[in-house]
Amino acid sequence: MLSDTEFRDVVARLPQHKVLGSAPTSEHEWLANHGVYRTYPKGITVNTKGKPVTVVFIVLAGHLVIRVDRGAGAHKIIDWRGGDVGGLLPFSRGATPPGDAIAEESMEVLEIPQEHVPELIRECPVSTGAMVHVMVDRARHFTTLDQRDEKLLSLGRLAAGLAHELNNPASAAVRSAKALTESLAASESAARRLGATNLSEAQMAAIDALHARCRDGTRTVLSSMERADREEALEEWLAAHDGNEACAAPLTEAGVTVAALDTLAATVSGRALDAALRWIAAGCAVRSLTADLQTSATRIYDIVGAVKGFTYMDHAPTPEPVDVRKGINDTLMMLTSKSRGKSVDVSVQFAADLPRAHAVGVELNQIWMNLIDNAIDAVGKGGQVSVTAAQELGRVVVEVVNDGPGIPPAIQGRIFDPFFTTKAVGQGTGLGLDIVRRLVQRHEGTIDMTSEPGRTSFRISVPAAAEDPR
């Protein structure tokens, strides 16, 4: 209970309160009669992370802040100043702060204990209405903030994975381009030397027959051991025929054998043979490097296409028929480096009659990204993740299953709670599954989870798009 002095002071100050100032004097007096006046010095922790708040607090003066570290350093997610209300507001489900609530300035607070909240609702309708309005605004703020933070963190993870994925083909393209310049110079030099040998038509025909192995673009698939043995045999042959042993590697790549060289040597010999082999080897190297460049460029093109498909950058964020197959495949491409890094086997199976979903494509892809990313995190090195999609009663059903250790029964009921995570600090925000749940609900869908050691399943069901009547 407040002292007489505190009572008069609080009743005198409440009419100037930003949230409760418009309430009648009788309500101000009720709050003063049932509240506890407290002061908190600067720097003190008013409420600890994860500890339920059991009072309605009416801030008369000061500044209270909650900061949360989501992997990129602590930052403010909510604060209260003089004129605000917070804590266990009327009709709320309770308040459990995601971080420590710390007084950044000395504070004066009127606290209404939990046991008085039902009476507060009955006796102070104006104040209750104002508090509910604040609660709704705060919920909207948290929702927007959570979605923004999760999108930024997802973008960061996506960017890191894409940088790794793009680096491999880009580096290969740079290496091939540099080597191609050298090979073209070698090819030109070899062609001049070959032209100076005054070959007969029969000799040119023999050279062209061997050169055709490079022109057809066919590469011989050999094991490492087979390749080394083949290259060593060609080096020995070239050394025995006064040829350039550096020609062995490109000739091996083109599938040239010792028997083929013997056939050529039966028609061409001496300086002409060396010139012919240098020219053939240079041509094989050029074609091989050109094929490598094409492969690298195609990989980069495919990755960029997957990013464009994943983000729906050329679509308005409105519901439309969405190809679930493409969305999941684009998502998996985004996660290739992560799954490969853990040697995780990710399998995909789509029903032949899988319809399109009626959804916002980019939001649906955000669901797949969170679920598959979590599944890869959940399994150990060499683990397995499966993604299946099928049609059930006019709905599209996608199931993501992993063979990890499972979610302990004691916390299964909390996995969709905001900020709840089982990952280490900096590795999880506790927002991913909360975002998934909200996006599924926005699409009039359902999400179910079952978990036991060796099998954890998340099952999403969303409406199928109506069939095109045309």
Buried (B, 14 or more C-beta within 10 A) or exposed (E): EBEEEBBEBBBEBBEEBBBBEEBEEEBBBBBBBBBBBBEBEEEEEBBEBEEEBBBBBBBBBBBBBBBBEBBEEEEEBBBBBBBBBBBBBBEBEEBBBBBBBBBBBBBBBBBBBBEBBEEBBEBBEEBBBBBBEBBEEBEEEBBEEBBEBBBEBBEEBBEEBBEBBBEBBBEBBEBBEEBBEEBBEBBEBBBEBBEEBEBEEEBBEBBEEBBEBBEEEEBBEBEEEEBEEBBEBBBEBBEEBEBBEEBBBBBBBBBBBEEBBEBBBEBBBEEBBBBBBBBBBBBBBBBBBBEBBEBBBEBBEEBEEBBEBBBBEEEEEEBBBBBBBBBBBBBBBBBBBBBEEBEBEBEBEBBEEBBBBBBBBBBBBBBBBBBBBBBBBBBEEEBBBBBBBBBEEEBBBBBBBBBBBBBEEEEBEEBBBBBBBBBEEEEBBBBBBBBBBBBBEEBEBEBEBEBEEEEBBBBBBBBBBEEEEE
